[in-house]
Amino acid sequence: MTLPPGARLGPYEVVAPLGSGGMGEVYRARDPRLGRDVAIKALPGVFAADPERLARFEREAKLLAALSHPNVGAIYGLEEVAGQRYLVLEFVEGLTLATRLGRGALPLEEALEVCRQIAAALEAAHERDIVHRDLKPGNVMLTPSGGVKVLDFGLAKGGATAATSSDPSLSASPTMTYAATGAGVILGTAAYMSPEQARGRAVDKRTDIWSFGCVLYECLAGRQAFVGETVSDLIARILEREPDLGALPGTTPQRLRELLRRCLEKDARRRLRDIGDARIEIEDVLAVRSSGSARAAAAARSRSAVWLALFGAGVAMASAALTLLVPRLFDHRPAPHPTRFSVLAAPGVTLANDGAECAISPDGRTLAYTAVDTAGTSLIVVRPLESLAARALPGTENGDQPFWSPDSRFVAFFADGKLKKVPVEGGGPEVLCAANNGRGGSWSPRGVIVFCSTKCRRTAAIRSRSRHSTRRVTRPRIASRGSCPTAGISCSRPCPAGRERTTSRSQCSTRRSACTCSPPPAARSTRPPVTWSTGGTRTSPRSASIRPACA
C-alpha cells in the first residue's frame, strides 16, 4: 500500500515518502506525542501475507533492538494497525553516501573518516553476532554534523543461519531501500555482494568485510569496484576478476591499498578476519596523516616565523635606505662640485686683510667679506656668486669678522665693541651683545651664537633672538704679574722650592711669554718641567714649540 501525506498510522502522521525497495516502503512521519520526526517502514501490500517477508521484518526489529550504537540507526518500536505491521525507526537527517558519491570521489581524509565510522557500526553488530548482508552506499546516511548512520538491517541475520544454493532466484539478495527502480534493484545490490553470497553459499561476518571493501574502494576511486552491463556480467566479474587498484588516487597510502586487497580477497578464508582490524588500520592511517599535517603545520609556522623575521629585517633596512635615499631623490639641487673664482673689490673699496675676513653663506649663493673704503673705514660687503655686482650692507661701518646665520638671511659681525647682525635683503643692523675685540663667531642651527672676544681671553655664547642673555662658555687663566729674570716678562706663579725660572718669547705677542720652572743644572731630574702660558693655556715643554692661546 502507498500512504499519502497526512495519512495516519496509529499516532503517527505521514509527512512524505522517503523511498521503497524489496524489503519495504519508508515514510517520514511525525510523532505528535514526543514532538519528533520518525521513519516509518512498512511492508508493501503484496508482501503483507508472505510469512517469509513477515519473518524477516520481525527479525530486523529484534536485531535493531539488540543494537545500541551511535553509528547504527535506532528502532523505536514494532507496531501493527489494522493488520498492517510497520517499524518505527530513527529519522536521520542528511543524504545517503550513494547520493554524495554521485558527485565524485571523497577526499582522502573524508573517505577514511566515513569508512571508519561504518567499520565501527559493523564491529558493534558483529560483536552481537549480527551480519548486515546488505551494506552499500544507499544504506549509509551522512549527517550534517559529519556523523555516519548505517541503516536497513532488513536482511541481517543472527547466528550462523545461511542461505543455500536452493535459492537460484537470489530472492534473498540484498535490495535497495531508498528510491530504486525495478531495473536497478538487483544490479545496484549485486555490486556489493561477496563471492560466496553471489554463489548462494553460507555467509558470515566476512561477507560484510567484502562489502565494506567495495564501499571503501568506491569512496576513494569514485566508481564501483566491479561493474557489468547485466547481473550475470557483474557477478562474473566479482567471481573472476580483481579490482583495479590502479584507479585509486596516487596519494592513497600503501597501507590503505593493502587493506583493500585483504578486504576484497575472493577466498573468504584468506580475507580480513575482523572488521575491527580494518577500523584500527584506518585510525592508524588517519593518525599518521594527522601527525604529518601537524609537523608540516609546525614547520610551516617555523618557516613563517623565519620569513616574518626576515621580512621585518628587510622592512627595517628598506626604511633606513629610504630615509637616506628619499631626501636625495627629491632634492633637485645640482650635485656639489668644486667652484673656483676670483673676487675683485667693489668700486671705491679695497679688500681688508688681503681678503682673509670672508664667509660664504650656508646656501652657497652669497659671499660676505670685509672691505675698506677710501676714508679708511671698514664695512661688510656682500656679493652674489652668480653676479659680479657687490654692495655694502648699510650700518656695517667699522665692522669686521663676518659670519652667516644658518638660513643665510643675516650676517653677524663685530663693530664698535658690539656683536651685531644685519639682514642681507635690507634693513638696519641690530646689536646682540657687547663684544670687545671680537675674533670671530659661529651661528648654530638652534639659534645660538658662539664667539670669541677680548683677544681670545673670553669665549661666550648668546641666543640670536634674545638680547642680554650672554653667558660665558670658557674663562682662560690670566697670568698675574710676577718677577721674572728677563725684563718685561711676567709669570703667574712663583716656582716651587729647588727650581729656577726660565722664559721664552711667545709667538703671538712680545708681551706674552711662557715661564718654565725647572730644577737648577746640578739638581735636574727626569721629571718634565711644568709650563704656564700667559694666555691661560697649560702646556708641556715636551713639544718642540709653544703655541699661544690665541693662535
C-alpha positions as CSV (number, residue, x, y, z in Angstrom):
1,M,0.0,0.0,0.0
2,T,1.1,3.6,-0.5
3,L,0.5,6.1,2.2
4,P,-0.2,9.7,1.1
5,P,1.0,12.7,3.1
6,G,-1.4,13.3,6.0
7,A,-2.3,9.6,6.4
8,R,-2.1,8.2,9.9
9,L,-0.6,5.0,11.2
10,G,-1.7,4.8,14.8
11,P,-0.5,8.0,16.5
12,Y,1.9,8.9,13.6
13,E,1.1,11.2,10.8
14,V,2.8,10.6,7.4
15,V,4.7,13.6,6.2
16,A,6.3,12.4,2.9
17,P,7.6,9.2,1.3
18,L,11.4,8.6,1.6
19,G,11.8,5.5,-0.6
20,S,10.9,2.0,-1.3
21,G,12.6,-1.3,-2.1
22,G,12.2,-5.0,-1.9
23,M,12.2,-5.0,1.9
24,G,9.6,-2.3,2.4
25,E,8.4,1.2,1.9
26,V,9.8,4.0,4.1
27,Y,8.0,7.3,5.0
28,R,8.8,10.3,7.0
29,A,6.2,10.8,9.8
30,R,5.6,13.0,12.8
31,D,5.2,11.7,16.3
32,P,2.9,14.3,18.0
33,R,3.3,12.7,21.4
34,L,7.0,13.3,21.6
35,G,7.2,16.1,19.1
36,R,9.8,14.5,16.8
37,D,10.1,13.1,13.3
38,V,10.5,9.4,12.8
39,A,10.9,7.0,9.9
40,I,8.1,4.5,9.3
41,K,9.0,1.3,7.4
42,A,6.0,-0.7,6.3
43,L,5.8,-3.9,4.2
44,P,4.3,-3.5,0.7
45,G,0.8,-4.8,0.5
46,V,1.9,-7.6,-1.9
47,F,4.2,-9.0,0.8
48,A,2.0,-8.4,3.8
49,A,0.7,-12.0,3.7
50,D,4.1,-13.6,2.9
51,P,5.3,-15.5,6.0
52,E,9.0,-15.3,5.0
53,R,8.8,-11.5,4.5
54,L,7.0,-11.1,7.8
55,A,9.6,-13.2,9.5
56,R,12.4,-11.0,8.1
57,F,10.5,-7.9,9.1
58,E,10.2,-9.1,12.6
59,R,13.9,-10.3,12.7
60,E,15.0,-6.8,11.6
61,A,13.1,-5.3,14.5
62,K,14.6,-7.7,17.0
63,L,18.2,-7.2,15.7
64,L,17.9,-3.4,15.8
65,A,16.5,-3.6,19.3
66,A,19.6,-5.6,20.3
67,L,21.9,-2.9,18.9
68,S,22.7,0.4,20.5
69,H,25.5,2.3,18.8
70,P,25.9,5.9,17.6
71,N,26.6,4.7,14.1
72,V,23.5,2.5,13.8
73,G,20.0,3.8,13.2
74,A,17.9,3.1,16.2
75,I,14.5,1.5,16.4
76,Y,11.7,2.9,18.4
77,G,9.1,0.1,18.1
78,L,7.2,-2.5,16.1
79,E,3.6,-1.5,15.6
80,E,0.5,-3.1,14.0
81,V,-2.5,-1.2,12.8
82,A,-5.5,-2.9,11.1
83,G,-3.4,-6.0,10.4
84,Q,-0.6,-3.8,8.9
85,R,2.8,-4.1,10.6
86,Y,5.4,-1.3,10.5
87,L,8.7,-0.4,12.2
88,V,9.2,3.0,13.9
89,L,12.8,3.9,13.2
90,E,15.1,6.9,14.0
91,F,14.8,9.6,11.3
92,V,18.3,10.5,10.2
93,E,18.7,14.0,8.6
94,G,21.2,14.2,5.7
95,L,21.9,12.4,2.5
96,T,22.9,8.9,1.6
97,L,26.5,8.1,0.7
98,A,25.3,7.0,-2.7
99,T,24.0,10.5,-3.3
100,R,27.3,12.0,-2.3
101,L,29.3,9.6,-4.4
102,G,27.2,10.6,-7.4
103,R,29.2,13.9,-7.3
104,G,32.5,12.1,-7.4
105,A,35.1,10.5,-5.0
106,L,35.5,11.8,-1.5
107,P,38.8,13.5,-0.3
108,L,41.1,11.0,1.3
109,E,40.6,12.2,4.9
110,E,36.8,12.4,4.5
111,A,36.7,8.9,2.9
112,L,38.8,7.5,5.8
113,E,36.6,9.1,8.4
114,V,33.3,7.9,6.8
115,C,34.6,4.4,6.4
116,R,36.0,4.4,10.0
117,Q,32.5,5.0,11.3
118,I,31.0,2.4,9.0
119,A,33.5,-0.1,10.3
120,A,32.7,0.9,13.9
121,A,28.9,0.2,13.2
122,L,29.7,-3.2,11.7
123,E,32.0,-4.0,14.5
124,A,29.2,-3.4,17.0
125,A,26.9,-5.6,15.0
126,H,29.4,-8.4,14.6
127,E,30.1,-8.4,18.4
128,R,26.4,-9.3,18.8
129,D,26.7,-12.0,16.1
130,I,24.7,-9.9,13.7
131,V,25.6,-9.8,10.0
132,H,24.2,-7.0,7.9
133,R,24.4,-8.7,4.5
134,D,23.2,-5.5,2.7
135,L,26.0,-3.0,3.2
136,K,26.1,-0.5,0.4
137,P,26.3,3.4,-0.1
138,G,22.5,3.5,-0.3
139,N,22.2,2.2,3.3
140,V,24.7,4.7,4.8
141,M,23.5,8.1,5.8
142,L,25.8,11.1,6.2
143,T,24.5,13.6,8.8
144,P,25.1,17.4,8.5
145,S,27.3,17.2,11.6
146,G,29.7,14.7,9.9
147,G,28.3,11.6,11.6
148,V,27.5,8.3,9.8
149,K,24.5,6.1,10.3
150,V,24.3,2.5,8.9
151,L,20.6,1.7,8.2
152,D,18.4,-1.1,6.8
153,F,19.3,-4.3,8.6
154,G,16.3,-6.0,6.8
155,L,18.4,-8.8,5.5
156,A,20.6,-9.1,8.6
157,K,20.8,-12.5,10.2
158,G,21.8,-13.7,13.6
159,G,23.8,-16.7,14.5
160,A,25.0,-19.0,11.6
161,T,21.9,-19.1,9.6
162,A,22.8,-19.1,5.9
163,A,21.2,-19.0,2.5
164,T,21.6,-22.2,0.5
165,S,22.1,-22.9,-3.2
166,S,18.5,-24.0,-3.4
167,D,17.6,-20.3,-3.9
168,P,18.6,-19.8,-7.5
169,S,16.5,-16.7,-8.0
170,L,18.6,-14.8,-5.4
171,S,15.4,-13.7,-3.8
172,A,17.4,-13.4,-0.6
173,S,19.8,-11.0,-2.2
174,P,20.1,-7.6,-0.6
175,T,17.7,-4.9,-2.0
176,M,17.8,-1.1,-2.2
177,T,15.8,0.6,0.5
178,Y,15.6,4.2,-0.9
179,A,14.2,5.2,-4.3
180,A,15.4,2.4,-6.6
181,T,13.9,1.5,-9.9
182,G,13.0,-2.1,-10.6
183,A,15.8,-2.4,-13.1
184,G,18.4,-1.2,-10.6
185,V,17.4,-3.2,-7.6
186,I,19.4,-6.3,-8.2
187,L,22.2,-4.6,-10.2
188,G,22.8,-2.0,-7.5
189,T,22.8,-4.6,-4.8
190,A,24.8,-7.3,-6.6
191,A,27.8,-4.9,-7.0
192,Y,28.5,-5.2,-3.3
193,M,27.8,-9.0,-2.8
194,S,30.7,-11.2,-1.7
195,P,31.7,-14.1,-4.0
196,E,30.2,-16.6,-1.5
197,Q,27.0,-14.6,-1.3
198,A,26.7,-14.5,-5.1
199,R,27.1,-18.3,-5.2
200,G,24.4,-18.7,-2.6
201,R,26.7,-20.3,-0.1
202,A,26.8,-19.9,3.7
203,V,27.8,-16.4,4.7
204,D,29.2,-14.9,7.9
205,K,30.7,-11.6,9.0
206,R,33.3,-11.9,6.3
207,T,30.7,-11.0,3.7
208,D,30.2,-7.7,5.4
209,I,34.0,-7.2,5.2
210,W,33.9,-7.7,1.4
211,S,31.0,-5.2,1.1
212,F,33.0,-2.8,3.3
213,G,36.0,-3.1,0.9
214,C,33.7,-2.3,-2.0
215,V,32.4,0.8,-0.2
216,L,35.9,2.0,0.7
217,Y,37.1,1.5,-2.9
218,E,34.2,3.5,-4.2
219,C,34.8,6.3,-1.7
220,L,38.4,6.6,-2.8
221,A,38.1,5.9,-6.6
222,G,34.7,7.5,-7.2
223,R,33.5,4.4,-9.0
224,Q,32.3,0.9,-8.2
225,A,34.9,-1.8,-7.7
226,F,33.0,-4.2,-10.0
227,V,30.7,-3.2,-12.9
228,G,28.8,-5.0,-15.6
229,E,26.1,-4.5,-18.1
230,T,23.9,-7.2,-16.7
231,V,23.6,-9.0,-13.3
232,S,25.3,-12.0,-14.8
233,D,28.3,-9.9,-16.1
234,L,28.6,-8.2,-12.8
235,I,28.6,-11.5,-10.8
236,A,31.1,-13.0,-13.2
237,R,33.5,-10.1,-12.6
238,I,33.1,-10.4,-8.9
239,L,33.9,-14.1,-9.1
240,E,36.7,-14.0,-11.7
241,R,38.4,-10.5,-11.7
242,E,40.4,-8.4,-9.3
243,P,39.5,-4.8,-8.6
244,D,41.6,-2.2,-10.4
245,L,43.7,-0.7,-7.6
246,G,45.4,1.5,-10.2
247,A,42.3,3.6,-10.3
248,L,42.9,4.8,-6.8
249,P,44.3,8.3,-6.3
250,G,48.1,8.5,-6.3
251,T,48.0,9.9,-2.8
252,T,46.4,6.7,-1.4
253,P,48.7,5.3,1.3
254,Q,50.2,1.9,0.7
255,R,48.7,0.6,4.0
256,L,45.3,1.5,2.7
257,R,45.9,-0.3,-0.6
258,E,46.9,-3.4,1.3
259,L,43.8,-3.1,3.5
260,L,41.6,-3.0,0.3
261,R,43.4,-6.0,-1.1
262,R,42.8,-8.0,2.1
263,C,39.1,-6.9,2.3
264,L,38.5,-7.9,-1.4
265,E,40.1,-11.3,-1.2
266,K,37.9,-13.7,-3.1
267,D,38.8,-16.6,-0.8
268,A,36.9,-15.9,2.4
269,R,39.5,-18.0,4.3
270,R,42.2,-15.5,3.3
271,R,40.1,-12.4,3.7
272,L,40.5,-10.0,6.6
273,R,39.1,-11.8,9.7
274,D,37.6,-9.0,11.7
275,I,36.2,-5.6,10.7
276,G,37.7,-4.2,13.9
277,D,41.1,-4.7,12.3
278,A,40.0,-2.6,9.4
279,R,38.9,0.2,11.8
280,I,42.2,0.1,13.6
281,E,44.2,0.3,10.3
282,I,42.2,3.3,9.2
283,E,42.6,5.0,12.5
284,D,46.4,4.4,12.2
285,V,46.5,5.9,8.7
286,L,44.5,8.9,10.0
287,A,46.9,9.3,12.9
288,V,49.9,9.2,10.7
289,R,48.4,11.8,8.4
290,S,47.3,14.0,11.3
291,S,50.8,13.9,12.8
292,G,52.3,14.6,9.5
293,S,50.0,17.5,9.0
294,A,50.9,18.7,12.5
295,R,54.6,18.5,11.7
296,A,54.0,20.2,8.4
297,A,52.0,22.9,10.1
298,A,54.7,23.4,12.7
299,A,57.3,23.5,10.0
300,A,55.2,26.0,8.1
301,R,54.8,28.1,11.3
302,S,58.6,28.0,11.8
303,R,59.2,28.9,8.2
304,S,56.6,31.7,8.6
305,A,58.4,33.0,11.7
306,V,61.7,33.0,9.9
307,W,60.3,34.7,6.9
308,L,58.5,37.1,9.1
309,A,61.7,37.9,10.9
310,L,63.5,38.3,7.5
311,F,60.6,40.4,6.3
312,G,60.8,42.6,9.3
313,A,64.6,43.0,8.9
314,G,64.1,43.8,5.2
315,V,61.4,46.4,6.1
316,A,63.8,48.0,8.6
317,M,66.6,48.0,6.1
318,A,64.3,49.4,3.4
319,S,63.1,52.0,5.7
320,A,66.6,53.0,6.6
321,A,67.6,53.1,2.9
322,L,64.5,55.2,2.1
323,T,65.3,57.5,4.9
324,L,68.7,58.1,3.4
325,L,67.8,58.0,-0.3
326,V,64.4,59.7,-0.5
327,P,65.7,63.1,0.5
328,R,68.3,62.8,-2.2
329,L,65.7,61.6,-4.7
330,F,63.5,64.6,-4.1
331,D,66.5,67.0,-3.7
332,H,66.7,68.7,-7.1
333,R,69.7,70.8,-6.2
334,P,72.6,70.1,-8.5
335,A,75.3,67.8,-7.3
336,P,78.0,69.6,-5.4
337,H,81.2,70.3,-7.2
338,P,84.3,72.5,-6.5
339,T,83.9,76.1,-7.6
340,R,86.9,78.3,-8.1
341,F,86.6,82.1,-8.7
342,S,88.3,85.4,-8.1
343,V,86.8,88.2,-6.2
344,L,87.5,91.8,-7.0
345,A,86.7,94.6,-4.6
346,A,83.7,96.7,-5.3
347,P,84.3,100.1,-6.8
348,G,85.6,102.6,-4.1
349,V,86.7,99.9,-1.6
350,T,89.6,97.6,-1.1
351,L,89.8,94.1,0.5
352,A,90.7,94.2,4.2
353,N,93.5,92.0,5.4
354,D,94.0,90.7,1.8
355,G,90.5,89.2,1.8
356,A,91.1,86.9,4.8
357,E,87.9,88.0,6.5
358,C,85.3,86.5,4.3
359,A,82.4,83.9,4.6
360,I,80.2,82.1,2.1
361,S,76.5,81.7,3.1
362,P,75.3,78.2,4.1
363,D,73.1,78.0,0.9
364,G,76.4,78.6,-1.1
365,R,75.0,81.5,-3.0
366,T,76.4,84.7,-1.4
367,L,79.9,85.8,-0.3
368,A,80.4,88.3,2.6
369,Y,83.7,90.0,3.2
370,T,85.3,92.9,5.0
371,A,86.4,95.9,2.8
372,V,87.9,99.3,3.5
373,D,86.6,102.5,1.8
374,T,88.6,105.5,0.7
375,A,88.2,107.1,4.2
376,G,89.8,104.0,5.8
377,T,86.5,102.8,7.3
378,S,85.9,99.1,7.3
379,L,82.5,97.8,6.3
380,I,80.8,94.5,5.3
381,V,80.2,93.9,1.6
382,V,78.1,91.0,0.1
383,R,78.2,89.7,-3.5
384,P,76.0,87.0,-5.0
385,L,78.3,84.4,-6.6
386,E,76.1,84.4,-9.7
387,S,76.8,88.1,-10.2
388,L,79.7,90.4,-10.4
389,A,77.9,93.3,-8.6
390,A,78.8,93.7,-5.0
391,R,77.1,96.0,-2.4
392,A,77.9,97.3,1.0
393,L,75.4,96.4,3.8
394,P,74.2,99.7,5.4
395,G,75.0,100.2,9.1
396,T,78.1,97.9,9.0
397,E,80.7,100.7,9.3
398,N,83.8,99.7,11.4
399,G,82.6,96.1,11.0
400,D,84.8,93.0,10.6
401,Q,84.8,89.2,11.1
402,P,81.5,88.5,9.3
403,F,79.7,85.1,9.7
404,W,76.3,83.9,8.5
405,S,73.1,82.8,10.1
406,P,72.1,79.2,9.3
407,D,69.2,80.3,7.0
408,S,71.6,82.7,5.0
409,R,69.3,85.7,5.8
410,F,71.6,87.5,8.3
411,V,75.2,88.4,8.6
412,A,76.7,88.8,12.0
413,F,79.8,91.0,12.6
414,F,81.7,92.8,15.2
415,A,81.8,96.7,15.3
416,D,82.4,99.4,17.9
417,G,82.8,96.8,20.7
418,K,79.5,95.1,19.9
419,L,78.3,91.9,18.2
420,K,75.6,92.9,15.6
421,K,73.5,91.3,12.9
422,V,72.1,92.8,9.7
423,P,69.6,91.4,7.2
424,V,71.0,90.7,3.8
425,E,67.9,91.8,1.9
426,G,67.9,95.2,3.5
427,G,67.4,96.9,6.9
428,G,69.4,98.3,9.7
429,P,71.7,96.4,12.0
430,E,70.7,95.1,15.4
431,V,73.0,94.9,18.4
432,L,73.1,91.5,20.0
433,C,75.6,92.0,22.9
434,A,78.8,93.6,23.9
435,A,81.9,92.0,22.4
436,N,85.2,93.9,22.7
437,N,87.8,93.0,20.2
438,G,85.8,90.3,18.6
439,R,87.8,87.5,17.0
440,G,85.1,85.5,15.2
441,G,82.0,83.5,15.8
442,S,79.7,80.7,14.7
443,W,75.9,80.7,14.4
444,S,74.3,77.2,15.1
445,P,71.0,75.9,13.6
446,R,69.5,76.2,17.1
447,G,70.0,79.9,17.0
448,V,73.0,80.0,19.4
449,I,76.0,82.2,18.5
450,V,79.3,81.3,20.0
451,F,82.0,84.0,19.7
452,C,85.4,84.9,21.0
453,S,86.2,88.4,22.2
454,T,88.9,90.4,24.2
455,K,91.7,88.9,22.2
456,C,90.7,85.3,22.9
457,R,90.6,85.8,26.7
458,R,86.8,85.1,26.9
459,T,84.5,82.8,24.8
460,A,80.8,83.5,25.2
461,A,77.5,82.3,23.8
462,I,74.3,84.2,23.0
463,R,70.9,83.3,21.5
464,S,70.5,85.5,18.4
465,R,66.8,86.2,19.3
466,S,67.3,87.1,23.0
467,R,69.4,90.1,23.9
468,H,71.1,90.4,27.3
469,S,71.3,86.7,27.6
470,T,75.1,86.3,27.0
471,R,76.7,83.6,29.1
472,R,80.4,82.8,29.4
473,V,81.5,79.5,28.0
474,T,85.2,79.5,28.9
475,R,87.4,81.7,31.0
476,P,91.1,81.0,30.5
477,R,93.5,81.8,33.3
478,I,95.2,85.2,33.1
479,A,98.7,85.4,34.4
480,S,99.3,87.9,37.2
481,R,102.4,90.0,37.1
482,G,105.3,88.4,39.0
483,S,109.0,88.7,38.9
484,C,110.9,87.0,36.1
485,P,114.7,87.2,35.3
486,T,114.0,88.6,31.9
487,A,112.9,92.3,31.7
488,G,109.3,92.8,30.6
489,I,108.4,89.1,31.2
490,S,105.8,88.3,33.9
491,C,104.7,84.9,35.2
492,S,101.6,83.8,37.0
493,R,103.1,81.7,39.8
494,P,106.4,81.5,41.7
495,C,108.4,78.4,41.2
496,P,108.5,75.7,43.8
497,A,111.5,75.4,46.1
498,G,114.5,73.9,44.4
499,R,113.5,75.1,40.9
500,E,114.6,78.1,38.8
501,R,112.6,80.1,36.3
502,T,113.4,80.3,32.6
503,T,111.5,82.1,29.9
504,S,110.9,82.0,26.2
505,R,109.4,84.6,24.0
506,S,105.8,83.8,22.8
507,Q,104.9,83.6,19.1
508,C,101.8,85.8,19.2
509,S,102.9,88.9,21.2
510,T,106.0,90.4,22.6
511,R,104.1,90.9,25.8
512,R,103.4,87.2,26.2
513,S,105.8,84.5,27.1
514,A,105.9,81.1,28.7
515,C,107.6,80.8,32.0
516,T,109.1,77.3,32.8
517,C,110.1,76.2,36.2
518,S,112.9,73.6,36.1
519,P,115.5,72.4,38.6
520,P,118.9,74.0,38.6
521,P,121.5,72.3,36.4
522,A,123.0,70.5,39.4
523,A,119.7,69.0,40.5
524,R,117.8,68.3,37.3
525,S,115.7,65.1,37.3
526,T,113.8,63.2,34.7
527,R,110.5,64.7,35.8
528,P,109.2,67.0,33.0
529,P,109.0,70.7,33.9
530,V,105.7,72.4,34.4
531,T,104.8,75.2,32.0
532,W,102.2,78.1,32.2
533,S,101.2,80.3,29.4
534,T,100.3,83.9,29.9
535,G,97.4,83.2,27.6
536,G,96.0,80.8,30.2
537,T,96.8,77.6,28.5
538,R,98.8,74.9,30.4
539,T,101.3,73.3,28.1
540,S,104.0,70.7,28.2
541,P,107.6,71.5,27.3
542,R,107.9,68.2,25.5
543,S,106.6,70.0,22.5
544,A,109.1,71.5,20.2
545,S,107.3,74.8,20.0
546,I,104.9,76.6,22.4
547,R,101.6,77.7,20.8
548,P,99.9,80.7,22.4
549,A,96.2,80.5,23.3
550,C,95.1,82.9,20.6
551,A,96.9,81.1,17.8
